Amino acid sequence: RGLVAAAGAPDGVGRVLAAGLTEEIFTQAAIHIAVNVQLVPATGIPLPFVSQGGSSLLAMALAAGLIASVAAREQPSSREQWTAERWRR
C-alpha cells in the first residue's frame, strides 16, 4: 500500500516520503524475520508495530500516518477531474 501511495502522490516530495518510509518499515520487518530464522545474527531492531519498544512504536505510527496522508492526497483520475469540472459550472 505504501508503494501504491507513492506512485499516486501528486508531487515528488510525497513520492519520496511514502517510498522511503515504506522501505524503512519493510527493512525492519525483513531483518527481524531473518533473525528469527537464524539467517543473520541477532540485532536490536524491533518488529514494526508489534514490539513493545515505545519509541519504535511511536516512530512507526508516525510513518504510517505520513504514508496515509500522502495516500489521501493522491491525484484524482481523469474521470474524477471531469466530474469535478462539470459540477463547478
MOQUI-V184516 format. One line per field, one symbol per residue. phi: phi as a letter, one per 40 degrees, with the letter a starting at -180 (. if undefined). A space follows every 10 residues. Layout:
phi: ???
This chain:
phi: .ccccccccc accccccccc cccccccccc cccccccfcb ccbccccdgb cccccccccc cccccccccc ccbccccccc ccccccccc
